[in-house]
């Protein structure tokens, strides 16, 4: 009888601890992105953070891939306050990240921040994929270098497309269907500038007389010849001429008498 009671007590204790264990929430070992789904317009960048929620881990390695025709990681900023040691290697469509804390950690910690550049004008959607298989998988490690189990939650990235405006048109007459149109705004005429009057320049020169043309078939009158004034003779010429005549007569008379 006592053995049966003892077995029942042990069974009850086991059941109680099992119930308590089932009721306690299990800690999630996870590596994820914030935001998980990101987007940005063409030729712009956005930031995406990598977080770890785990216990008894100290270091890790991340192999993250994406479609290089849709997005490109341009930089990586480590959370050096928590992980003072680590590295980043970039290649086309792939990022290799390592991080190391100085002591074991438990809880939520930001590993670092990715800067993603949108390089596609077209509609595309790429997965930000944590690679967990292959030669270089993503892993968390405890202080002894053993792998710490964790779930790796992928994210997505897509460009924000600029909508193309549809052409507007005026609905035709008699068409009862609904049409969206944008009225053309009236143009306000610009005021006509008033011309500045040009000041009149009064010339001080004597105006040139205008020539009045002579009537047709009319013979022009000849200009009268200028009348030359007589050349004045020297005064006393007649007197000298008379004296010379008298002297000649006297000379002839005297010569005649001598003969």
C-alpha positions in Angstrom: 0.0 0.0 0.0 2.8 2.4 0.9 4.6 1.6 -2.4 1.5 2.4 -4.4 1.1 5.8 -2.5 4.8 6.6 -3.1 4.5 5.8 -6.8 1.4 8.0 -7.1 3.2 10.9 -5.3 6.2 10.6 -7.7 3.9 10.4 -10.7 2.1 13.6 -9.5 5.4 15.5 -9.1 6.5 14.5 -12.6 3.2 15.6 -14.0 3.4 18.9 -12.2 6.9 19.7 -13.5 6.0 18.5 -17.0 3.0 20.8 -17.0 5.1 23.7 -15.8 7.7 23.0 -18.5 5.0 22.9 -21.2 3.5 26.1 -19.9 6.9 28.0 -19.9 7.6 29.7 -23.3 10.5 28.3 -25.2 13.1 30.9 -26.2 13.2 31.5 -30.0 16.6 31.1 -31.6 16.2 33.3 -34.7 18.1 35.6 -37.1 15.8 38.0 -39.0 15.6 41.3 -41.0 14.0 44.6 -39.9 12.1 45.4 -41.9 11.5 42.0 -43.3 10.0 43.4 -46.6 11.6 46.6 -47.9 11.2 48.7 -51.0 12.5 51.9 -52.5 12.2 53.9 -55.7 14.6 53.4 -58.6 18.1 54.8 -58.0 17.4 55.3 -54.3 18.6 53.4 -51.2 17.1 52.0 -48.0 18.4 50.5 -44.8 17.7 47.0 -43.6 18.9 45.7 -40.2 20.0 42.2 -39.3 18.9 41.1 -35.8 19.7 38.0 -33.6 17.4 36.7 -30.9 19.2 33.7 -29.2 20.8 32.4 -26.0 24.3 31.3 -25.4 25.9 32.6 -28.6 29.0 34.7 -29.0 29.8 34.7 -32.7 28.3 34.0 -36.1 28.6 34.0 -39.9 26.0 35.2 -42.4 25.7 34.4 -46.1 23.1 36.7 -47.6 22.1 36.6 -51.3 19.8 38.7 -53.6 19.1 39.2 -57.3 21.8 41.5 -58.6 19.5 42.7 -61.4 17.1 44.1 -58.8 19.1 45.3 -55.8 22.7 45.9 -54.8 24.1 46.2 -51.3 26.4 49.3 -51.2 27.5 49.3 -47.6 27.5 47.4 -44.3 27.6 49.1 -40.8 28.5 46.7 -37.9 27.0 47.2 -34.5 30.5 47.6 -33.0 29.2 48.3 -29.5 28.0 44.7 -29.2 30.2 43.0 -31.8 33.6 44.9 -31.8 35.1 42.3 -34.1 33.9 41.1 -37.5 34.2 41.6 -41.3 32.2 42.2 -44.5 33.0 40.9 -48.0 30.8 42.1 -50.9 30.4 40.3 -54.3 27.8 40.5 -57.0 24.5 39.4 -55.4 26.2 38.0 -52.3 27.3 39.3 -48.9 29.5 37.5 -46.4 29.4 38.9 -42.9 31.2 37.7 -39.7 30.7 39.1 -36.1 32.1 38.3 -32.7 31.2 39.4 -29.2 33.7 39.5 -26.3 31.4 37.3 -24.1 28.4 35.0 -24.4 25.1 36.7 -25.2 21.5 36.0 -24.6 18.6 38.1 -26.0 17.9 40.4 -28.9 20.9 42.1 -30.5 21.3 44.1 -33.7 24.2 42.7 -35.7 24.4 45.6 -38.2 22.7 47.6 -41.0 22.7 46.9 -44.8 22.3 49.8 -47.3 20.4 48.5 -50.3 20.4 50.4 -53.6 17.5 49.9 -56.1 19.0 49.4 -59.6 15.9 48.4 -61.6 13.2 50.5 -63.2 11.1 47.4 -63.9 8.8 45.5 -61.5 11.0 42.9 -59.7 10.9 41.1 -56.4 14.1 39.6 -55.0 14.5 37.5 -51.9 17.0 38.5 -49.3 18.0 34.9 -48.7 20.0 33.6 -45.6 21.9 30.7 -47.2 21.9 27.8 -44.7 23.3 25.0 -46.9 26.3 24.5 -49.0 30.0 25.1 -48.3 29.5 28.4 -46.5 26.1 28.4 -44.7 24.8 31.0 -42.2 25.5 29.9 -38.6 25.6 30.9 -34.9 28.2 29.6 -32.5 28.5 29.3 -28.7 31.6 30.3 -26.8 33.2 27.0 -27.5 32.7 27.2 -31.3 29.8 24.8 -31.4 26.9 25.6 -33.7 23.9 27.1 -31.9 20.6 26.0 -33.6 18.6 28.9 -34.9 15.9 29.7 -37.6 16.9 32.1 -40.3 14.0 34.2 -41.6 14.4 35.5 -45.1 13.2 38.9 -46.3 12.2 40.5 -49.7 13.1 43.7 -51.6 11.2 45.3 -54.5 11.4 48.7 -56.3 8.6 51.3 -55.9 7.3 51.9 -59.4 6.2 55.4 -60.4 2.7 55.2 -61.9 2.4 56.4 -65.5 -0.4 59.0 -65.8 -3.2 57.9 -68.2 -4.0 60.4 -71.0 -7.0 62.6 -70.3 -9.7 63.3 -72.9 -12.9 65.2 -73.2 -16.0 63.0 -73.4 -17.6 63.1 -76.9 -21.0 64.7 -77.3 -23.8 62.2 -76.5 -21.6 59.8 -74.8 -23.2 58.9 -71.4 -20.2 56.8 -70.2 -18.0 58.3 -67.6 -14.8 59.8 -68.7 -12.1 61.5 -66.7 -10.6 64.6 -68.3 -8.6 67.5 -67.1 -9.7 70.9 -68.4 -7.0 72.9 -70.1 -6.2 76.0 -67.9 -6.9 79.4 -69.6 -3.8 81.3 -70.4 -3.7 84.8 -68.9 -2.5 87.2 -71.7 0.6 89.0 -70.8 0.2 92.9 -70.8 1.7 94.5 -73.9 4.6 96.7 -73.0 4.1 100.4 -73.8 6.9 101.5 -76.2 9.1 104.3 -75.0 8.8 107.3 -77.4 12.1 108.1 -79.2 13.0 111.8 -78.6 13.1 113.9 -81.8 16.6 115.2 -82.7 16.4 118.8 -84.2 19.3 119.3 -86.5 21.0 122.7 -86.5 22.1 122.3 -90.2 20.5 124.5 -92.9 18.0 122.4 -94.8 18.8 121.7 -98.4 16.4 123.4 -100.7 14.3 121.0 -102.8 14.6 121.2 -106.6 11.4 121.8 -108.3 11.3 119.9 -111.5 10.4 121.9 -114.7 7.2 121.0 -116.5 7.4 118.5 -119.3 7.9 119.7 -122.9 8.9 123.2 -121.7 12.1 124.7 -123.2 14.2 126.1 -120.5 15.1 129.8 -120.8 18.8 130.5 -121.4 20.5 132.4 -118.7 21.5 136.0 -119.8 25.2 136.4 -120.6 27.0 138.6 -118.0 27.7 142.2 -119.2 31.3 143.0 -118.8 32.2 146.4 -117.5 34.5 148.6 -119.7 38.0 148.8 -118.6 38.6 152.3 -117.3 41.3 154.3 -119.1 43.9 156.1 -117.2 43.0 159.7 -116.5 44.7 162.4 -118.9 45.1 160.1 -121.9 43.2 162.5 -124.3 45.4 165.4 -123.2 48.6 163.5 -123.9 47.3 162.4 -127.2 46.6 166.1 -128.2 50.0 167.3 -127.1 51.7 164.6 -129.1 49.7 165.7 -132.2 50.7 169.3 -131.7 54.4 168.4 -131.4 54.3 166.3 -134.6 52.7 169.2 -136.5 55.2 171.7 -135.1 58.1 169.4 -136.1 56.8 169.1 -139.7 56.3 172.8 -140.0 59.8 173.6 -138.7 61.4 171.1 -141.0 59.5 172.5 -144.0 60.9 176.0 -143.3 64.4 174.9 -143.1 64.1 173.2 -146.4 
